[in-house]
């Protein structure tokens, strides 16, 4: 493995490990990003859920999120199987791939290491999807367990606890999706170290742009501001003048 390959691998590992901490720093210094804004929006959803008599819609929304995570997990598993098949294909796979003009791999060891990096990236994403699915199942049970007739103080407490389950569940889902970006970057190594570095830098730039500058990020930031600046609803009659459910 050449020094250029090692440098490209180091850039990839730094980007992979540093992305989440950098995103948190960016959110503190320059305002919200999608991930932090969505924690506020989901907390508002859970507080509203507790205040509803009919929570069928909330169960449907959670079921949709659960189906999405299951779909991505299944797709991830197929990609892992395909990558593992190529990785363990032996000398015949290496000869077939080396015959392609666009592939830049100097040895069988480097080729297998490149595929192994793709496999590890996908496997990490799969673990995130599995953990997300488990946590969303806990959220569904939580929605069903919330009692009716709560006081405003109790409703807010139940809603906050439900949000503490939902936010990590969907954060794990986001991490699993992000694994695809890094798996694609790792796959670019097959086209040479320069392509690997360009793909890693491009993936990071795209992820940060989508978190802060995309139309979706701006709309979500506006929704967060609307939720945080919305005046509290007046307490219902007979509730003792407690804090309203928001």
RODO-2510 file (C-alpha; in nm, 4 decimals, decimal comma):
residues 246
     n   res          X          Y          Z
     1     x     0,0000     0,0000     0,0000
     2     x     0,1524     0,3305    -0,1130
     3     x     0,1894     0,6438     0,0966
     4     x    -0,0851     0,8071    -0,1098
     5     x    -0,3213     0,5195    -0,0334
     6     x    -0,2416     0,5519     0,3372
     7     x    -0,3066     0,9260     0,3242
     8     x    -0,6413     0,8697     0,1523
     9     x    -0,7352     0,6070     0,4103
    10     x    -0,6373     0,8424     0,6930
    11     x    -0,8554     1,1181     0,5480
    12     x    -1,1469     0,8768     0,5255
    13     x    -1,1109     0,7606     0,8868
    14     x    -1,0811     1,1167     1,0164
    15     x    -1,3912     1,2212     0,8220
    16     x    -1,5889     0,9184     0,9409
    17     x    -1,4976     0,9605     1,3070
    18     x    -1,5073     1,3405     1,3172
    19     x    -1,8327     1,4041     1,1314
    20     x    -2,0685     1,3796     1,4278
    21     x    -1,8504     1,5841     1,6688
    22     x    -1,8003     1,8506     1,4010
    23     x    -2,1731     1,8662     1,3417
    24     x    -2,2361     1,9244     1,7115
    25     x    -1,9762     2,2029     1,7199
    26     x    -2,1277     2,3629     1,4108
    27     x    -2,4745     2,3498     1,5664
    28     x    -2,3495     2,5270     1,8818
    29     x    -2,1485     2,7967     1,7058
    30     x    -2,3593     2,8827     1,4027
    31     x    -2,7122     2,7821     1,4860
    32     x    -2,9197     2,4797     1,4181
    33     x    -2,8638     2,1937     1,1787
    34     x    -3,1253     1,9421     1,0721
    35     x    -3,0282     1,6862     1,3357
    36     x    -3,0557     1,9282     1,6293
    37     x    -3,3634     2,1063     1,4926
    38     x    -3,5415     1,7748     1,4517
    39     x    -3,4894     1,6867     1,8183
    40     x    -3,6997     1,9920     1,9085
    41     x    -3,9657     1,9054     1,6495
    42     x    -3,9893     1,5434     1,7633
    43     x    -4,0204     1,6542     2,1262
    44     x    -4,3105     1,8789     2,0248
    45     x    -4,4671     1,5851     1,8409
    46     x    -4,4477     1,3613     2,1445
    47     x    -4,5975     1,6273     2,3719
    48     x    -4,8828     1,6739     2,1260
    49     x    -4,9255     1,2982     2,1048
    50     x    -4,9759     1,2729     2,4792
    51     x    -5,2471     1,5378     2,4650
    52     x    -5,4493     1,3591     2,1954
    53     x    -5,7306     1,1233     2,2848
    54     x    -5,6952     0,9327     1,9576
    55     x    -5,3321     0,8391     1,8939
    56     x    -5,3925     0,6291     1,5855
    57     x    -5,2183     0,8844     1,3630
    58     x    -4,9090     0,8819     1,5846
    59     x    -4,8924     0,5042     1,5668
    60     x    -4,9210     0,5216     1,1884
    61     x    -4,6374     0,7735     1,1649
    62     x    -4,4146     0,5610     1,3853
    63     x    -4,5058     0,2552     1,1789
    64     x    -4,4035     0,4384     0,8628
    65     x    -4,0665     0,5284     1,0165
    66     x    -4,0232     0,1681     1,1269
    67     x    -4,0978     0,0397     0,7751
    68     x    -3,8436     0,2838     0,6299
    69     x    -3,5740     0,1612     0,8683
    70     x    -3,6610    -0,2010     0,7871
    71     x    -3,6372    -0,1307     0,4141
    72     x    -3,2958     0,0306     0,4473
    73     x    -3,1747    -0,2512     0,6713
    74     x    -3,2845    -0,5111     0,4151
    75     x    -3,1164    -0,3206     0,1323
    76     x    -2,8037    -0,2863     0,3424
    77     x    -2,7959    -0,6600     0,4052
    78     x    -2,8152    -0,7305     0,0307
    79     x    -2,5234    -0,4951    -0,0348
    80     x    -2,3231    -0,6592     0,2430
    81     x    -2,3852    -1,0021     0,0917
    82     x    -2,2761    -0,8804    -0,2527
    83     x    -1,9613    -0,7159    -0,1170
    84     x    -1,8748    -1,0195     0,0935
    85     x    -1,9206    -1,2426    -0,2120
    86     x    -1,6698    -1,0324    -0,4054
    87     x    -1,4332    -1,0170    -0,1083
    88     x    -1,4252    -1,3929    -0,0629
    89     x    -1,4262    -1,4653    -0,4347
    90     x    -1,0555    -1,5337    -0,4276
    91     x    -0,8059    -1,4980    -0,7081
    92     x    -1,0666    -1,5240    -0,9836
    93     x    -1,2477    -1,2115    -0,8606
    94     x    -0,9218    -1,0192    -0,8327
    95     x    -0,8172    -1,1120    -1,1880
    96     x    -1,1567    -1,0170    -1,3282
    97     x    -1,1583    -0,6781    -1,1557
    98     x    -0,7936    -0,6047    -1,2382
    99     x    -0,8737    -0,6482    -1,6069
   100     x    -1,0917    -0,3355    -1,5967
   101     x    -0,9136    -0,0222    -1,7125
   102     x    -1,0815     0,2067    -1,4600
   103     x    -0,9840     0,0017    -1,1556
   104     x    -0,6620     0,1082    -0,9824
   105     x    -0,5476    -0,1666    -0,7473
   106     x    -0,1833    -0,2714    -0,7217
   107     x    -0,2184    -0,6038    -0,5421
   108     x    -0,4689    -0,8563    -0,4241
   109     x    -0,4103    -0,7433    -0,0654
   110     x    -0,5006    -0,3839    -0,1518
   111     x    -0,8066    -0,4980    -0,3470
   112     x    -0,9332    -0,7077    -0,0566
   113     x    -0,8608    -0,4265     0,1888
   114     x    -1,0629    -0,1876    -0,0273
   115     x    -1,3593    -0,4247    -0,0329
   116     x    -1,3230    -0,4874     0,3398
   117     x    -1,3512    -0,1135     0,4055
   118     x    -1,6739    -0,0998     0,2042
   119     x    -1,7994    -0,4019     0,3976
   120     x    -1,7175    -0,2456     0,7351
   121     x    -1,8930     0,0790     0,6375
   122     x    -2,2063    -0,1088     0,5353
   123     x    -2,1959    -0,3323     0,8439
   124     x    -2,1761    -0,0302     1,0721
   125     x    -2,4800     0,1150     0,8980
   126     x    -2,6668    -0,2138     0,9363
   127     x    -2,6034    -0,2154     1,3115
   128     x    -2,7391     0,1399     1,3319
   129     x    -3,0537     0,0390     1,1421
   130     x    -3,1077    -0,2626     1,3683
   131     x    -3,0733    -0,0483     1,6814
   132     x    -3,3063     0,2093     1,5306
   133     x    -3,5702    -0,0554     1,4632
   134     x    -3,5506    -0,1839     1,8196
   135     x    -3,5822     0,1643     1,9664
   136     x    -3,8794     0,2482     1,7440
   137     x    -4,0521    -0,0643     1,8694
   138     x    -3,9989     0,0715     2,2203
   139     x    -4,1518     0,4020     2,1060
   140     x    -4,4620     0,2257     1,9745
   141     x    -4,5041     0,0529     2,3102
   142     x    -4,4609     0,3896     2,4811
   143     x    -4,7387     0,5477     2,2730
   144     x    -4,9695     0,2636     2,3703
   145     x    -4,8730     0,2872     2,7373
   146     x    -4,9403     0,6595     2,7856
   147     x    -5,2548     0,6867     3,0026
   148     x    -5,5442     0,9196     2,9323
   149     x    -5,6694     1,1996     3,1540
   150     x    -5,3276     1,3358     3,2428
   151     x    -5,2784     1,6726     3,4034
   152     x    -5,0782     1,9236     3,1962
   153     x    -4,7701     1,8657     3,4112
   154     x    -4,7991     1,4883     3,3737
   155     x    -4,8609     1,5198     3,0003
   156     x    -4,5457     1,7247     2,9512
   157     x    -4,3443     1,4745     3,1545
   158     x    -4,4771     1,1772     2,9557
   159     x    -4,4138     1,3621     2,6289
   160     x    -4,0555     1,4444     2,7242
   161     x    -3,9871     1,0820     2,8185
   162     x    -4,1343     0,9617     2,4867
   163     x    -3,9136     1,2114     2,3015
   164     x    -3,6100     1,0728     2,4839
   165     x    -3,6886     0,7390     2,3188
   166     x    -3,7847     0,8689     1,9759
   167     x    -3,4881     1,1018     1,9218
   168     x    -3,2168     0,8364     1,9679
   169     x    -3,4163     0,5940     1,7528
   170     x    -3,4271     0,8302     1,4572
   171     x    -3,0720     0,9479     1,5216
   172     x    -2,9619     0,5858     1,4781
   173     x    -3,1623     0,5740     1,1557
   174     x    -2,9793     0,8852     1,0342
   175     x    -2,6452     0,7246     1,1197
   176     x    -2,7392     0,4191     0,9175
   177     x    -2,8271     0,6306     0,6140
   178     x    -2,5019     0,8215     0,6561
   179     x    -2,3205     0,4882     0,6318
   180     x    -2,4170     0,4727     0,2641
   181     x    -2,2264     0,7946     0,1972
   182     x    -1,9111     0,6551     0,3525
   183     x    -1,9550     0,3169     0,1847
   184     x    -1,9697     0,4939    -0,1528
   185     x    -1,6598     0,6921    -0,0609
   186     x    -1,4797     0,3701     0,0345
   187     x    -1,5874     0,2120    -0,2932
   188     x    -1,4265     0,5005    -0,4816
   189     x    -1,0892     0,3743    -0,3573
   190     x    -1,1104     0,1075    -0,6280
   191     x    -1,0598     0,3895    -0,8799
   192     x    -0,7446     0,5113    -0,7086
   193     x    -0,6427     0,7171    -0,4028
   194     x    -0,7240     1,0495    -0,5663
   195     x    -1,0786     0,9338    -0,6409
   196     x    -1,1004     0,8064    -0,2827
   197     x    -0,9987     1,1421    -0,1350
   198     x    -1,2272     1,3346    -0,3711
   199     x    -1,5229     1,1101    -0,2866
   200     x    -1,4585     1,1438     0,0879
   201     x    -1,4338     1,5219     0,0703
   202     x    -1,7376     1,5390    -0,1571
   203     x    -1,9453     1,3233     0,0758
   204     x    -1,8553     1,5396     0,3744
   205     x    -1,9355     1,8588     0,1847
   206     x    -2,2686     1,7180     0,0679
   207     x    -2,3621     1,6008     0,4176
   208     x    -2,2828     1,9376     0,5747
   209     x    -2,4642     2,1252     0,2977
   210     x    -2,7742     1,9163     0,3455
   211     x    -2,7585     1,9704     0,7200
   212     x    -2,7372     2,3525     0,7025
   213     x    -2,7952     2,5000     0,3574
   214     x    -3,0428     2,2756     0,1797
   215     x    -3,4063     2,3873     0,1353
   216     x    -3,5113     2,1129     0,3763
   217     x    -3,2692     2,2416     0,6424
   218     x    -3,4053     2,5949     0,6113
   219     x    -3,7662     2,4811     0,6306
   220     x    -3,6957     2,2673     0,9369
   221     x    -3,5142     2,5576     1,1041
   222     x    -3,8151     2,7816     1,0379
   223     x    -4,0488     2,5209     1,1844
   224     x    -3,8336     2,4935     1,4959
   225     x    -3,8464     2,8713     1,5423
   226     x    -4,2237     2,8693     1,4999
   227     x    -4,2600     2,5978     1,7620
   228     x    -4,0292     2,7711     2,0089
   229     x    -4,1863     3,1148     1,9692
   230     x    -4,5468     2,9960     1,9661
   231     x    -4,7312     3,1376     2,2692
   232     x    -4,8477     2,8697     2,5131
   233     x    -5,2099     2,7660     2,4889
   234     x    -5,4322     2,8773     2,7764
   235     x    -5,5076     2,6079     3,0330
   236     x    -5,8317     2,4221     2,9854
   237     x    -6,1087     2,4845     3,2324
   238     x    -6,0891     2,2697     3,5380
   239     x    -5,7215     2,1789     3,5018
   240     x    -5,6171     2,3941     3,7970
   241     x    -5,4269     2,6482     3,5853
   242     x    -5,1275     2,4176     3,5353
   243     x    -4,8785     2,4445     3,2532
   244     x    -5,0416     2,3812     2,9168
   245     x    -4,9452     2,0981     2,6899
   246     x    -4,7554     2,2261     2,3854
***
